[in-house]
Amino acid sequence: MTGIEEVAIRIARRAAVEIRTTARRRYRVSRKSGLGDLLTEADIRAESVITDLLGKMRPGDAILAEESGYQPGHTGVTWVVDPLDGTANFVRASPHYAVSVAALSDSGCLAAAIVRPADGQWMALRDGALDGDVRHCLPAVDTGARVAVALPYGAAELVEARAILRLVGQRYVVERTGSAACDLLRVVTGSVDAHISVALPWWDTAAGHGLVQSSGRIVMHRRSARRTRIDVSGRPEVVRSLVQLLAEHSHVSEGMA
């Protein structure tokens, strides 16, 4: 039987092939909620490939997928799936989009894989360690610590996130790509020092956080005064500094998980 880490790699790669195939022809685009919250045939086809393969390779596992929701299981393993993280980038032909899959249990992250269909870069867990092919993109000039920030679609959460963005931008170089999965790959490689996600669903960050922790970096989960979930990941010293900064300005409760 194929090991769970290999299953994650296989289904992510197969979904990436489906996305590349869809990108080569005309496809439909619709809007789910906010202006940037798009849905394409690539999302649907990639997710269908993933759930079909999981049904064959890991029967009995639960699945939480962005487009089809939750499918219960009985093994204690839940697959958290974003078939196409960064759909707006995909539509605009920007390369910053990815397939993101993770297998979670009560004991933590069992498997994680992220694949960028546009350029083939990927990273995954294999034998409990990181494996993959991701380019390191460091700035030509040292401009200080760099923080990638992922913003939510909800109107109330977006107001909160923009306030955080302004605050962090006063101390750090802030970057945004529009794909949390791609940003978290950059955290793993050291291309950025930290990542902040505000009110993102688990499928956007589950695989990325698993890879970040396996790289020796850390992930800290906090809640704002409005109970919005805020996740900060990256180099330990930068993450702790960011959490302290957010706590000092009442954006998070420093001791709250």
BELMO-V854186 format. One record per residue. RES is the residue in three letters. PHI is phi in degrees with one decimal (999 if undefined). PSI is psi in radians with two decimals (* if undefined). D_LAST is the distance of its C-alpha to the last C-alpha in Angstrom with 2 decimals. Layout:
# BELMO-V854186
[[RES & PHI & PSI & D_LAST] [RES & PHI & PSI & D_LAST]]
This chain:
# BELMO-V854186
[[MET & 999 & 2.37 & 37.06] [THR & -65.2 & 2.32 & 35.07] [GLY & -64.3 & 2.72 & 31.89] [ILE & -64.9 & -0.58 & 28.58] [GLU & -66.7 & -0.70 & 28.00] [GLU & -68.1 & -0.59 & 31.48] [VAL & -61.0 & -0.79 & 30.92] [ALA & -58.9 & -0.78 & 28.02] [ILE & -64.3 & -0.77 & 30.30] [ARG & -64.3 & -0.79 & 33.26] [ILE & -71.9 & -0.58 & 31.75] [ALA & -67.2 & -0.73 & 30.13] [ARG & -66.0 & -0.71 & 33.49] [ARG & -65.6 & -0.68 & 35.42] [ALA & -65.2 & -0.65 & 33.37] [ALA & -62.9 & -0.66 & 33.95] [VAL & -61.2 & -0.75 & 37.67] [GLU & -62.4 & -0.69 & 37.57] [ILE & -66.5 & -0.77 & 35.97] [ARG & -62.7 & -0.68 & 38.60] [THR & -63.2 & -0.78 & 41.31] [THR & -63.8 & -0.66 & 40.20] [ALA & -64.2 & -0.40 & 40.04] [ARG & -82.9 & -0.05 & 43.72] [ARG & -134.7 & 3.07 & 44.96] [ARG & -70.0 & 2.43 & 44.61] [TYR & -143.2 & 2.73 & 41.56] [ARG & -85.1 & 2.55 & 40.31] [VAL & -127.2 & 2.31 & 37.39] [SER & -130.8 & 2.98 & 35.84] [ARG & -112.3 & 2.33 & 33.07] [LYS & -91.4 & -0.84 & 30.18] [SER & -143.6 & -1.60 & 28.63] [GLY & -71.1 & 3.06 & 28.39] [LEU & -59.9 & -0.62 & 31.07] [GLY & -95.8 & 0.02 & 29.35] [ASP & -92.3 & 1.55 & 27.99] [LEU & -104.0 & 2.78 & 30.90] [LEU & -134.8 & 2.29 & 32.02] [THR & -125.6 & 2.97 & 34.85] [GLU & -60.3 & -0.52 & 36.88] [ALA & -64.3 & -0.73 & 35.21] [ASP & -57.5 & -0.86 & 31.79] [ILE & -67.2 & -0.79 & 33.49] [ARG & -66.4 & -0.73 & 35.72] [ALA & -64.7 & -0.74 & 33.11] [GLU & -65.5 & -0.67 & 30.80] [SER & -61.8 & -0.73 & 33.86] [VAL & -59.9 & -0.79 & 34.74] [ILE & -64.7 & -0.86 & 31.33] [THR & -67.1 & -0.62 & 31.18] [ASP & -63.7 & -0.79 & 34.85] [LEU & -66.8 & -0.68 & 34.44] [LEU & -64.9 & -0.63 & 31.44] [GLY & -61.8 & -0.55 & 33.55] [LYS & -86.8 & -0.70 & 36.25] [MET & -91.8 & -0.47 & 34.38] [ARG & -136.2 & 1.03 & 31.44] [PRO & -62.6 & 2.39 & 32.73] [GLY & 99.1 & -0.30 & 30.44] [ASP & -74.5 & 2.56 & 27.16] [ALA & -79.4 & 2.72 & 25.01] [ILE & -134.0 & 2.27 & 24.66] [LEU & -117.0 & 1.87 & 22.31] [ALA & -121.1 & 2.58 & 24.28] [GLU & -59.1 & -0.79 & 24.15] [GLU & -89.3 & -0.59 & 27.66] [SER & -103.8 & -0.10 & 28.43] [GLY & 81.9 & -2.60 & 25.17] [TYR & -100.7 & 2.28 & 24.31] [GLN & -116.6 & 2.02 & 26.92] [PRO & -68.2 & 2.74 & 26.17] [GLY & -139.8 & -3.01 & 27.05] [HIS & -136.8 & 0.17 & 27.59] [THR & -95.8 & -0.22 & 26.84] [GLY & 89.4 & -0.01 & 23.09] [VAL & -108.2 & 2.33 & 22.81] [THR & -123.0 & 2.22 & 21.56] [TRP & -89.9 & 2.21 & 22.74] [VAL & -109.8 & 2.05 & 20.72] [VAL & -125.9 & 2.19 & 23.43] [ASP & -116.5 & 1.86 & 24.07] [PRO & -69.0 & -0.44 & 27.85] [LEU & -154.9 & 1.58 & 28.24] [ASP & -86.3 & 2.09 & 25.40] [GLY & 100.9 & 0.70 & 27.13] [THR & -58.8 & -0.69 & 29.84] [ALA & -60.9 & -0.66 & 31.01] [ASN & -66.2 & -0.71 & 31.66] [PHE & -57.2 & -0.80 & 33.56] [VAL & -63.7 & -0.62 & 35.73] [ARG & -87.3 & 0.05 & 36.47] [ALA & 64.9 & 0.45 & 37.34] [SER & -83.0 & 2.51 & 34.68] [PRO & -77.2 & -0.07 & 33.65] [HIS & -87.6 & 1.29 & 29.88] [TYR & -147.4 & 2.76 & 28.98] [ALA & -157.9 & 2.74 & 27.94] [VAL & -90.5 & 2.32 & 27.59] [SER & -132.5 & 2.09 & 24.13] [VAL & -135.6 & 2.46 & 23.75] [ALA & -143.1 & 2.55 & 21.36] [ALA & -110.9 & 2.13 & 21.70] [LEU & -119.9 & 2.63 & 18.64] [SER & -141.2 & -3.12 & 18.66] [ASP & -61.0 & -0.42 & 16.60] [SER & -85.9 & -0.10 & 17.31] [GLY & 125.5 & -2.73 & 15.92] [CYS & -84.2 & 2.07 & 17.93] [LEU & -90.7 & -0.52 & 21.62] [ALA & -158.2 & 2.61 & 23.24] [ALA & -155.8 & 2.45 & 22.73] [ALA & -150.2 & 2.38 & 25.40] [ILE & -128.5 & 2.28 & 25.84] [VAL & -128.8 & 2.28 & 29.41] [ARG & -95.6 & 1.86 & 30.82] [PRO & -62.7 & -0.55 & 34.00] [ALA & -65.8 & -0.64 & 35.64] [ASP & -128.5 & 0.04 & 36.10] [GLY & 78.9 & 0.01 & 35.24] [GLN & -66.4 & 2.52 & 32.47] [TRP & -155.9 & 2.79 & 30.05] [MET & -154.0 & 2.53 & 27.56] [ALA & -157.2 & 2.93 & 26.45] [LEU & -87.7 & 2.36 & 25.63] [ARG & -143.4 & 2.10 & 28.86] [ASP & 56.1 & 0.63 & 29.20] [GLY & 77.9 & 0.00 & 25.58] [ALA & -120.2 & 2.93 & 26.35] [LEU & -78.1 & 2.44 & 26.49] [ASP & -141.9 & 2.57 & 29.70] [GLY & 156.4 & -2.99 & 30.95] [ASP & -140.9 & 1.59 & 32.89] [VAL & -128.9 & 2.29 & 31.00] [ARG & -76.4 & 2.44 & 32.69] [HIS & -89.6 & 2.15 & 31.32] [CYS & -120.9 & 1.58 & 31.93] [LEU & -97.4 & 2.60 & 31.68] [PRO & -67.5 & 2.63 & 33.16] [ALA & -67.6 & -0.51 & 36.71] [VAL & -121.7 & 2.37 & 35.85] [ASP & -71.1 & 1.93 & 32.88] [THR & -106.9 & 0.21 & 31.19] [GLY & 95.0 & -3.09 & 28.08] [ALA & -63.1 & 2.44 & 24.56] [ARG & -114.7 & 2.37 & 24.09] [VAL & -126.0 & 2.17 & 21.01] [ALA & -90.2 & 2.41 & 21.14] [VAL & -124.8 & 2.30 & 19.53] [ALA & -110.5 & 2.24 & 19.38] [LEU & -102.0 & 2.61 & 20.01] [PRO & -85.5 & 3.05 & 19.67] [TYR & -96.1 & -0.49 & 22.76] [GLY & -62.9 & 2.41 & 21.86] [ALA & -61.6 & -0.84 & 23.70] [ALA & -65.6 & -0.77 & 21.17] [GLU & -65.7 & -0.58 & 18.32] [LEU & -66.6 & -0.65 & 20.97] [VAL & -60.3 & -0.79 & 21.81] [GLU & -62.6 & -0.76 & 18.29] [ALA & -65.4 & -0.66 & 18.23] [ARG & -68.0 & -0.58 & 21.67] [ALA & -64.7 & -0.72 & 20.77] [ILE & -63.8 & -0.73 & 18.09] [LEU & -59.7 & -0.77 & 20.82] [ARG & -64.4 & -0.73 & 23.32] [LEU & -64.5 & -0.87 & 21.24] [VAL & -62.6 & -0.63 & 20.36] [GLY & -65.8 & -0.30 & 24.01] [GLN & -75.4 & -0.35 & 25.28] [ARG & -117.9 & -0.47 & 24.07] [TYR & -126.5 & 2.83 & 23.84] [VAL & -79.3 & 2.09 & 25.98] [VAL & -103.0 & 2.37 & 24.26] [GLU & -129.2 & 2.62 & 25.31] [ARG & -139.1 & 2.32 & 25.01] [THR & -112.6 & -0.39 & 26.62] [GLY & 92.8 & 0.12 & 25.51] [SER & -141.2 & 1.95 & 24.11] [ALA & -62.8 & -0.68 & 20.56] [ALA & -60.5 & -0.78 & 22.03] [CYS & -66.5 & -0.69 & 24.74] [ASP & -61.9 & -0.73 & 22.50] [LEU & -69.3 & -0.52 & 20.33] [LEU & -60.8 & -0.69 & 23.68] [ARG & -68.7 & -0.56 & 24.53] [VAL & -63.9 & -0.77 & 21.43] [VAL & -61.2 & -0.72 & 22.54] [THR & -82.7 & -0.17 & 26.07] [GLY & 87.0 & 0.13 & 25.26] [SER & -68.7 & -0.52 & 26.90] [VAL & -128.4 & 2.76 & 23.93] [ASP & -88.0 & -0.48 & 21.55] [ALA & -158.0 & 2.91 & 18.24] [HIS & -138.5 & 2.38 & 17.03] [ILE & -119.4 & 2.20 & 14.95] [SER & -117.6 & 2.38 & 14.61] [VAL & -117.0 & 2.02 & 14.21] [ALA & 58.2 & 0.57 & 14.14] [LEU & -85.3 & 2.49 & 15.70] [PRO & -67.9 & 2.79 & 16.29] [TRP & -59.3 & -0.58 & 15.39] [TRP & -67.0 & -0.37 & 19.02] [ASP & -73.1 & -0.50 & 18.96] [THR & -124.4 & -0.19 & 16.49] [ALA & -57.6 & -0.90 & 16.38] [ALA & -66.2 & -0.77 & 19.47] [GLY & -61.3 & -0.74 & 18.81] [HIS & -65.5 & -0.65 & 15.46] [GLY & -61.3 & -0.73 & 17.33] [LEU & -70.0 & -0.69 & 20.13] [VAL & -59.2 & -0.82 & 18.14] [GLN & -66.5 & -0.59 & 16.65] [SER & -71.4 & -0.31 & 20.18] [SER & -86.4 & -0.03 & 21.62] [GLY & 93.6 & -0.01 & 19.98] [ARG & -89.5 & 3.11 & 17.59] [ILE & -126.2 & 2.83 & 13.80] [VAL & -128.6 & 2.26 & 10.99] [MET & -121.1 & 2.30 & 7.68] [HIS & -106.6 & 2.27 & 5.38] [ARG & -134.1 & 2.96 & 4.91] [ARG & -126.5 & 2.48 & 6.83] [SER & -83.0 & 3.09 & 10.33] [ALA & -60.3 & -0.47 & 12.55] [ARG & -88.2 & 0.10 & 13.94] [ARG & 73.1 & 0.27 & 10.75] [THR & -70.9 & 2.33 & 11.48] [ARG & -76.9 & 2.29 & 9.15] [ILE & -127.3 & 2.12 & 9.64] [ASP & -109.8 & 2.29 & 9.76] [VAL & -123.7 & 2.18 & 11.46] [SER & -136.5 & 2.70 & 13.61] [GLY & 142.0 & -2.66 & 16.80] [ARG & -61.5 & 2.31 & 18.52] [PRO & -51.8 & -0.78 & 16.34] [GLU & -67.3 & -0.61 & 18.11] [VAL & -73.8 & -0.72 & 17.90] [VAL & -60.9 & -0.82 & 14.20] [ARG & -64.4 & -0.65 & 13.51] [SER & -65.4 & -0.70 & 16.24] [LEU & -65.2 & -0.78 & 14.94] [VAL & -62.3 & -0.71 & 11.50] [GLN & -64.1 & -0.74 & 13.72] [LEU & -60.1 & -0.80 & 16.14] [LEU & -65.2 & -0.66 & 13.92] [ALA & -68.0 & -0.69 & 12.67] [GLU & -62.6 & -0.50 & 16.38] [HIS & -105.0 & 0.35 & 17.45] [SER & 61.6 & 0.45 & 15.01] [HIS & -84.4 & -0.45 & 13.61] [VAL & -141.6 & 2.80 & 9.93] [SER & -91.1 & 2.02 & 8.51] [GLU & -59.3 & -0.59 & 8.30] [GLY & -93.7 & 0.08 & 6.56] [MET & -93.5 & 2.24 & 3.80] [ALA & -84.1 & * & 0.00]]
